[in-house]
Amino acid sequence: MEYRILGKTGFKVSEISLGTWQVGGGWGGSFDEKEASKIINSAIDEGVNFLDTADVYDDGASEHAVGKVLKERSEEIYVATKCGRQINPHVSEGYTPTVLRAYVEASLKNMQLETLDLIQLHCPPTKVFYRDEIFELFDRLKEEGKIRHLGVSVEKVEEAMQALKYPNVSTVQIIFNMFRQKPLEEFFGAAQENNIGIIARVPLASGLLSGKMDTSSTFDKNDHRDFNRNGEAFDKGETFSGVDFETGLQAVEELKPVFGGSYSLASWALRWILMFDQVSTVIPGASRVEQVLSNVKAGQLAQLNADQMNKVKEVYNNYIKASVHQLW
């Protein structure tokens, strides 16, 4: 495992880490604490030292599973969680210092921690990024020893750029993959200038970039890949990165011949993200131990060559850019 510095936090984190949205259950499956423990422990065994969770993942079960594993391990593991998505309706007016403080304290209790290494605003409405009092709260929480650092998780590049204006923001979590390349244009350079750690999420476009799906693929009715394709429940950019499923499949077929050998397209998709030095860590999810092991192996691949990088860009421009680039 290779490690990179997570921006202003100074944390030296595994370049391939673990996102826990579907840990222990998968999208649509019931939560299995034993399976969650196996997945998280296997990631740590492979050198992962950064875990990304959220209070809304499986109604707190994901956080609880992370906290339980931390009690059993001796390694230094950095934990990032998120707050704000419980607000309903999910509008800017629902975000108040009092509400967010309560969420932070609930996460501490749920994971049995005294301090959160990183707390992230969880894709709040755009207006929240222009409200100073929200960001000032986290200065107070840091003074109280409840958090070490603040980050934001965003849907749009505009939100990421606005977040950089707050000195206490140390990290930005953003969707970045072969099908979502807009962050490269402006944000990556600005983040580097401001010493901001970039956490790349949805690296496989909800599985599209695994190369294992086709037009006959079906999903559980409780899986967001079934019910949220048009943004019915939350931002559609979280589902297949906002890419039309059939169009995405066509693009994947163009990508497959670019990467030969015994490694999967998923591994190369993760390796592509790591080609960008501004990225501190990428956080693929896993619903099975085997997926963890596959994800970690991606870091061992050789760098992509110029022809491969150009082909990925070409496929993006030809199939994806027109429908997603301007939306996020």
N, C-alpha and C positions, 0 to 999 in steps of 0.2 A: 504494500500500500504506500502511495505517495501522499504527502501532506502539504497543505498550502495555508497561508495566513488569511484569517477571516477578517480582513479590513481592520478597522480601529479597535476591534476586540482584542487583537493580538493572539487570539486562539490559533493554534496550529492544528487544523482539522483535516480529516481524511478527505481526499479529493472526490472520492465516491463514498457517500454517506447513506443514510437510510431515512426515507420518508415513511411515516406510519399511518397514512390515511386508511389503507386497506389491510394493515397488519392484523393478523389474528382473525380475519373474517372474509376479506375480499369485499369488493363492492357488491353489496346485495346479500352477502352471507351473514349468518349470525356470528357474533364474536366468540372466539375460542381463546381463552386466556392462556392455555397451555401452548397452543400453536403460536400465539403472539410471543410468548417467552422464548420458544425455540428460534423464531425468526430473529428476534432482537439479539439473543445470545450468539447466534451464528454470525451475525454481522460484526459484533464486537470481536469474536474469535478471529475474524478475517482482517481485523485492523481498523474497522470503522469506529470512530470516536466522536461522531456528531449525530445526534438523533433529533429529527424534526417531527413534532407532534402538534396537537391542537386540542383545545377543550371540547370542541364539537365532534371530534372523531369518535364515532361509536359512543356518543353521549358521555365522554370522559373515560371510557374503558381503555382507550389507547394510552392516554396519559397515565392512568393507573398502572398499566402493564409496564410502561417505561420505568416508572418510579420503582416498581417492585424489582425489576432486573437490576437497577442501579444499586439497590441495597445488597444484592447478591454478588456484585462484582467489585474488584479492587482497583481496576483501571480508572484513569481519569477520563470520564465521558462528559462531553458537553451536551447539554439539553436545551433545545429551543422549542418553545410552545407559542401558541397564538391566542389572541383574545379579540372579541368583538362580534363574531358571527352569531352569537346567541341572541343578539339584539333583534327583536321582531316587532314591527316591521324593520327591515334592515335599511335604515335611513340615517342621514347625518345627525338629525336631531336626537336620535337615540343614544348617540355617543356622548357621554358625559364623564368627567373625571371620577365621579362617585361610582358609576356603573363599571367602568374599566378597572378601578381599584378592586372592586369586589371580585371581578373575574380573575385578576392576578392572584389574589389571596386564596381563591378557591382552587386554582391550579397548584399552588404551593401545597395546600392541604392534600389534594388528590394524589400528588406525587411524593408526598412526605419529604419535601425539601424546605430548607430555610431560605434559599436564594435561587432564583432562576438565572441561568447563565445568559439566556437571551429570550426576551419577550417580544413578540411581533404583533403589530396590528394586523388583523386577518382580513385583508382585502376589503377595507372599509370603502364607503362611497367616496367619490372623488372630492367632495366638499370637505371631508374630514382632513384632508391633507393641507388645507388652508386655514385650519383652526389652531392657533398657537397654544390655547389652553389645554388641548388634548396632549400635545407633545411635552408641555411643561410638567404634566402629571408624572411622567416617567423620570424626570429629574428628582422629584421628591421620593419616588419609590426606590431610586438608586441610593439616595441619601439614607433611607431607612434600612438599607441592606436587603431589600426584597428582590431586587433585580441587579444584574451586573451590567447588562447592555440592552438597548432598544433597537429593534429592527422593524421593518415594514414588509408586508407581503402585498404585492400590487397586481392589478389586472392590466393597467395601461402604462406605457412609457411616460406619459404626462405625469402620472402619479409618482413614478420613480424619480423623475427630475425634480418635482416639487419637494419630495422627501429629503433630497440632498441639501435643501436650504436649512434644515434643522441640524444644528451641531451635534445633538445627542443621538442622531440616527447613525448606527454603526454598520447596518447590513440592509440589503434589499433583496427580497426573494421575488423572482420574476420568472414567468414562463419563457423558456429559451430552449429551442431544439431545432432540428433540421427544417421543421415546418413553421417555426416562429422566429424569424431572424431580425425583426425590426430593432430589438435592443442594441444591435451592433452599430446602428447608424449614429447615435448620439449618446445614448446612456452609458455604454461601456467605457467610453473615453472619459466622461464626466465622473463616473464612479471611481475610476483609477486616480483621477486628479484629486478626489476628495477622500481617498483611502477608505472606500466603502467596500465591504465584503459582498460579493454577489453569490447568492444561493440560487442555482438553476433548478426550477421545479418543472413537473410534467415533461421530463426529458424524452419520454417515448411516445408522447402525444396520446396518452391513455391506451397505449398498446398498439396503436397503428404502426409505429416504427419498429415493432417486434418482428414484422414480416410474416406473422403467423395467421393473420386474419384474411378473410375473403368475403365475397358477397353473400355467402351463406351463413356467416358468423351471426350468432344471436347472443343476447345478454339477459341476465336476470331482470325482472321488472323493477327491482329495487337498485339496480346498477345505473349510475348516472349516464352511462353510455347508451342506455335504453331510453331513459326519461328526460334527459336534459340536452338533447342534440340541438335544440333551437333555443336554449336558455330558459326552459320552462321553470326551473327551480333556482338557478343561479347563473352567473355569467357563462355563456356558452363557450367562451374561450377556454374554460377548464375541461371541456369534453372534446376529445380529439383535437385539442388546441384550436378549436373553432373551425376546423377544416371539415368540409363536406365528406362524409364517410367514403362514398364511391370515388370521389376525386382523390382522396388520400390513398386509396388502394391503388389507383393508377400510378400515382407518384411513387409509391413504394416499389411497384414493379420496375420502374425506371432506375431505382436506386440499387436494387438487389445485384445486378451484374457488376456494379462498381466495386463491390467488396467481395473478393473471392476468399477461398480458404475455409477453414472449419468453424470460424466464428460467426455468430448470428448477426443479422442486421441490427438487432437491439444493442449488441456490444459495440458495433461501429458507431451507432447513433450516440451512445454515451461517450465514446472516444472522440467523436467530432466536437462535442461540447468542451471537452478538456483541452482541445487545441487552442482555446482562447484563455490566455494567461489571466485575464481580468476575473474569470470565474474562480471563486474560492472552493466551492464544492457543488456537486450535483447530487440530488436526493431522489433517486428512483425508489418507488415503493416495492413492496413484495408481499405476496399472500402465501408464499411457500419458501422454505429454506433454499430450494434449488434456484429460485430466482435471485436470492441474495448472492449465492455463489457465482451465478452467471454475471450479475451486475459488477461484482468486484473484479472479475477477470478482465473486464473492459479496460481497466487501467493498465493492464499489462500489454496491451496491443501496441504495435508500432504507430508512430505518428502517421496521419493521413498525408499522402503526397499532394503536390499541387494539382495534378489532374483530378484526383478524388475530391479535393476541396472545390474545385471549379465545377465539377459535375453536380455536387450537392447544391451549389448556388444556382446552377442552370435549371435543375429540377424544381427548385423553389420558385424561381422566376417564371417558369413555364406553366406550372400547375397550381401553385399555392398563393403567390404574392397578391394577385388581383383581388382575391376574396377575403384575405385576412389582414394584410399589412396595415391598411388604414384604420382598422377597427380598434387596435390595441396599441 
